[in-house]
Amino acid sequence: MARNRLIMAPGPTNIPDEYMEELALEFPHHRTQEFAVLLANLENNLKKIIKLANGEVVIFTSSGSGAMESTVANFFVTGDTVLVIDIGFFGQRYKAMCETFGLHVIHLPYPPGETYQLEDVRAALAAHPEIKAVYVTHHETSTGVLNDLQALGELIKPLDDTLLITDSISGLVIHPFDMDAWGIDAVAGGSQKGFLVPPGLSFVGLSQKALGKIARATTPRFYWDYRQMIELAKKGQTPSTPAINLMKAMLRSSNDLLAQGLESVWQHHYQLRQYLESKMLAMGYTLGVTDEAIRGNVIVPINLQPGMDSLAICRELESEHGIITIYGLGEKMHSMLRIGVIGPLNATDIDQFSDALAKVTKKLYNY
Ligand SMILES: Cc1ncc(COP(=O)(O)O)c(C=O)c1O
């Protein structure tokens, strides 16, 4: 792959040439049979990737936040109570969305770098049997923590009136995900992370339990309305003009992922993450997530040395070395680097990154 920049960020990633090429080729008109086949094939691939045998997938032309918002807009009566597990920036986004839609939010926040405690969720559900949904971020991209969804599913599956809803925008493809076995009712995904295609497509997987709640919803919705999407998808159509060329690219990438085998994709990212961690530790940095058991494989968050500024380091890496990496989010904006390990990357890229970081910190801080 010819590339001008090395992107080591939590998405968008470097994009393989063949997916970029799909964007430039002729694409079917969205009111044709050829499009209906494209839509059905993409839906089927996404179902295989999220492991959803008996449910629906809806595909939106939007960034991932649109898919998240759709999971707030389609199930509730204004004033319904929901529980939001918040382990960072994207958990707070779900809280803000739920509040925007007039839901009563019970907020369960945890410090950056930590995961949720199952006992807290159990206690909240026992104290508030009126909770209609539990929201949780699968992989929290602001901290690098991967939440255990399976344990939450076991807790929530028996509750007929409570949905388990997850944002797995940066979780999917990179980590195991089993919608049916884990009892996930709605999952939001996006095109620009594990799928290695440009931003602009998002999707939601819906269980039968979630589909059964749509009719009761009274919150306003139009673009995000699942009813129209599902009805029209049965006829191979979408309510509005979708990003057809992105759909073609995502079909190709999802075909490749399934052919490669998801297990080998997870393994690859796990190994890259561990390799980068070992390099950063050897350079004297500490890791943002201390507990190995809850580390995801999208980023390696590192704490910089006192006096270093991550924004200055990112600028220098970009301008002098053609490397894009990302600073912290929230209170760790200046003191953390979030180095991505997703995309078509290998150990040589990690060596290149580490060498460049060493040069930059030598130049800026004599470190
Ligand atoms: C965990 C998570 N949730 C939500 C989003 C928002 O997605 P988008 O920027 O595509 O709207 C992101 C993007 O970085 C993310 O990593």
The ligand as a Gaussian input file, in Angstrom:
#p B3LYP/6-31G(d) Opt

LIG

0 1
 C      -16.274000       4.497000      21.328000
 C      -16.714000       5.525000      20.355000
 N      -17.991000       5.920000      20.363000
 C      -18.445000       6.853000      19.526000
 C      -17.611000       7.458000      18.628000
 C      -18.156000       8.517000      17.749000
 O      -18.121000       8.110000      16.433000
 P      -18.187000       9.195000      15.255000
 O      -17.056000      10.130000      15.485000
 O      -18.037000       8.330000      14.027000
 O      -19.507000       9.849000      15.344000
 C      -16.279000       7.095000      18.574000
 C      -15.351000       7.766000      17.641000
 O      -14.205000       7.975000      17.903000
 C      -15.818000       6.106000      19.459000
 O      -14.536000       5.727000      19.454000

